[in-house]
Amino acid sequence: MLANLAAMAKGAAGSESDRPASGPSRSVLPVEPPAIPRPAGSGARSPRGWAESTEALLVVGDAGGGLGDDSPPRTLGDAGNWLFMGAVGFVGGQILSAVILFFVAALNGHLSQLSKLAALTVPPAWIVIGGLVGLWIGFLGAVLLASRLRGTGSIVRDMGLRIMRWDPLIGIGAGLVGQFILVNLLYLPFEHFNPKLSQELQQPAKHLTGGFPGVDLAVIAALTVLVVPVVEELFFRGLVLRGFLRLFRGAGRILGPALAVITTGVVFGLAHVELLELLGLASFGIVLSVMAYKFKRLGPSIFAHATFNLIAILSIAFQSGTIH
């Protein structure tokens, strides 16, 4: 996920959900609740209605719903539409990021230097944030359109945006394992051929956090850890994974979900446009997809994604001396 953000900043044109995104550390909200009936003769929800609405997101019992036969997308046609909207949202987000950067650069007098600034090892914070905002709009726009046009109209139900009491613990554990065990094991064999591999894998994360002053680093870290996982998980493990699950359903009870999970993970890795980090990002994307499929909600994968990103940011910040 961090690699995706770095790639956007480098090109000035252009990131899970909600992972992703996030580059391995070694190198590599509430949203719209289900509609609650209003009391007769009342123009506003009752206090009980608001409580029920909140509990729809912060579930403390069985999550229910999720990936059943009646869960959107319900048909192959709907699945195709979901995936098409996802592709449009991704491309549109990249274009919108470029437009935002263009106008911001024009306003602050750096338009002629935009490409050079974006290529810096540590670009200005406004380039990083502008790229993020554009991509978020594209991702969330695709999720909302898919839910409205080919779902129930509630992204809580359609995308599985639910959080249960044990989700933080499950997600933090998965994020730690992803960074410190999975990524290390995946790249360990390649270090015999390239002793500098660890440093090279850290470059995308350094592009984001390597030399920002305290305030800028705090803002970017907060966005990367608190907002990015929700947006990317909604997009990749909500929209994309569920679209592929319906698309591959005819392949069988085991092969179908396996194809959907693997394909979503690979798409997640490719979306970051970082060839060197592709193996680690795709593998962790598969882990996040398995979590979303097994738990039938996004809570665990959101916390795993956030933990993965946080470790990468802290690692680079300490190594660069930004944090002492």
N, C-alpha and C positions, 0 to 999 in steps of 0.2 A: 504493500500500500504506500509506504514511504517512497518506494521506487517510482510509483505512478506519479506522485506529486512532483518528484524531482524531474521526471521526464516532461511533465507539463511545463514546468518552469523553464527547462532548457529550450523547449521549442517555441515558447510564447504562445503556442496554439494548443497546447495541451498537455486512476486513478486509484466490497462488504464492511447498501444495507447499505454493512449492516451493511479487510478484514480487517486497498487494501491494500493506504493501504500500507502495506507495511513491509519494509525491507528487513531481512534478518539482521539481528544485532551483531552477529559475528561478522559480518559484512551486511551479510544479507539481512419519547419522551413522550415524552408523552406525545402521542399522535392521535389522529382522529379516532375516538372510541366508537364502539357499536352504538347505533341509534337506540336511545332509551325512550319508551313511550312517555308522553307528557300526561300529567293528571288532567282529567276532564275539567274543562272550564278554566284552565290555567295557561297563561302565556309563557311560563318559564318552568324549568325543571325543578322538581322538589329537591330538598337536601338529600333524600334517599336516592333520587335519580342520579345526582352527581356522584354519590358514593359508589353506586353500581357502575357508573361510567368509568371511574378511576380503577375499580377492581378489574375491569375488562383488560387493562394493560398490566397492572401489578397483581397477577394471579398468585394465590397462595395455596391453592389446592391442585387438583388435576387440571391440566391446561385444556384438554378436550379439543375438538376440531382439528385444525392443523392440516393433515395431508390425507384426509379420507376421500372416499369415492365422490362425494358431493362437493369437495373443496375446489375452488377455482384454481386454474382454468379447467373447466369441466369437459371440454371437447378438444380434439386435435386442432380444430380451427382456432379455438380460443388460445391454445398453447402457442400456435404459430404467431398469433397476433401479439401475445405477451412478449415473445422473443423478438419480434420485429420492433415493437415499441422500445424494448431494451436496447436494441442496436441503434435506433434513432436517438434515444436518450444519450447513449454514450457518445456518438458522433456529434450530436447537438451540443453536449456539454463541452466537448473539446473546442468547438467553434465559438461557443459563448465565452469560454475562458479567454480565447484570443481577442475577442471583441472587447471584453472588460479590460484586459491588459492594454489594448490599444488606446482606449479612452482615458484610462488612468495615466498612462504614460504621456498622452497629449496634454492632460491637465497639469501635470507636474513638470512639464518641459523636458521629458526624457524620451520623447518619441523616436528621435533619430538614434538613440543609444539603446533602444529596447532589446534588440537581439544580443548586443554585447553584454548588457546587464543580466539577461536571462541565462547566458552561458557562463557567468561567473561561478566559481566554486561555491561561494555563498551569495546568492542573489539578494536584492533588497526584499524585505518582508512583504511589501505590497505586491510583488510578483508572485510569491508563493500563495498569499491569501487570495489574490485575484483569480489565480488558477483553480484554487479549491472551490471558491464560490461558484464559478461557472460550471464546473463538473458536478457539483451538488445539485444545481438547478436542473441539469440534464437528467441525472439519476432519479431525483425525486419526482420530476415531471413524468418520466416513464412509469414509475411505480404508481403514481396517482391516476394516470390515464388508464393503465391496465386495470386497476381496481374499479374505476368508474365505468369504463366501457365494456369490460369483459369479466367483471367480478361482482361482488356484492356492494361495492362502494365503500367498504371499510377496510383500510389497509391493516388494521389490527387482526381482523379475521382472515383476509385474503393472503397476507404475507406472513402470518404467524408472529406478529410483533407482541409477544408476551414475555413477561419476566416473572419467574418464581423465586421463592426465597433462597433456594440452593444454587441458583444460576451464577451468582458472582463467584462462589467457591469453585464450582465446576469450571467456569470459564477461565479464572485465574490459573488454575492448575493446568489446563490445556495450553494456555498461552506460554507458561513457563516451560512446559515440555517442548512446545514448538520451537522456541528460541534456543534453549540450552541443550536439547537432545536431538530433536528431529533435524534441524538445520545443520548442526555440527556433524552428525552422522552422514548426512547427504553429501556434504562437501569435503569431508575428510579424505576420501580417496584421491580427489583432484589436487590436493595440496602437495602431493608428491611430484606433480608435474608443474605446479605453479606455486612456489613458496610465498608469493605476495598475494595470494588469492583473498585472504581475509581482508587486507587493506583495500583491494579492488571492490570487494563486495560492500564495503562501507561507504563508498563514494556517493551513491544516491541519498543516503541518510545524511551524510555530511553536507550535501547540497542544501538540505533543509534546515539543519540545526548547527552546523559546524562553527559559526562565528557570530551568531546573533547576540546582541546585548540582552540583558536580563529580561526586559519587558517584552521585546519581540519574541524571544525564545519562549517565554511563558504563554504568550498568546497562541503561537503556532503549536506548542506542545498541547495546550488545552484543546485546540481544534482537532489535532491529530488523534488524541486519546479519547476525547469525549464525543465529538461530532462525527468524525470520519467512520468509526466502526458502525455507528447506527445507520448512516447513509449507505455505506457499502454493503452491510449485511441485508438491508432492505432490498437493495438492487440485486446483488449476486445470490444470496441465499434465500431471498424472498421471491423476487420476480423471475430471475434466470433459472434457479434450481427448480422451482415449481413448474416452470414452463417445460423444462427438460424431463421432469418426472412424468408429466402427462404425455409428452411426445414419445418417450421410450417405454411407456407402459405396456405396449403390445409385445415387448421383448421378454416379458416374464416377471414373476414376483421377485426374483433375485437379480437377474441380468439387467432388467429395466432400471431399478434404482441405482445399481452399480454404474451403469453407463451415464445416468444423469449426474451422479455425484462426481465421477471422474471428469466428465465434460465441463461441468461447472468449475471445478478446480483449475482445469487447464485454461478456460476462458479468463478466470480471475488472474492467473499468472500472466497470460498474454496481454491482458489489458494494461499491465504496468509498463509495457514497452521497455523492459530491461532484460536482455538476453542472458546476461550473466546470472541474474537472480531468478530466472524463470523456474528452475528446478525447485528452489526453496519455496517460492511464492505459490507455485502450482500445488506442491505437496501440502503446504499449510492450508491452501484453499480447499483441498480435498478433505482435510481434517475438519475444517469449519462446515463443509457441506454434509459430512457424516453426522456431525453434531446437530445441525438443523434438521436433518431427516429423522434421526433417531428420537430426538426430544420433541419434534413437531412444533418447535417454536424457535425464535431467534435469540432469546435471552442468553443461553450459554455461549453461542458463537459471538455475540456482541462483546461479552466480557473477555472472551479469549482473544479476540481481535484487538481490543483495547490494551490488554496486557502485552501482547506481542509488540504493538507499536510503542508502548511506554518503555519497554526494555531497550528497544532499538534507539529511541531518543536519548534516554539516560546514558547509554553506552557511549554514543557519539559525543554528547555534551561533556561527559567526564574526560574523555580522551582528548578533546579539543581544548580543555581548560575553561570552557564556558561556565561549568559548575565545578567548584573546588571542594 
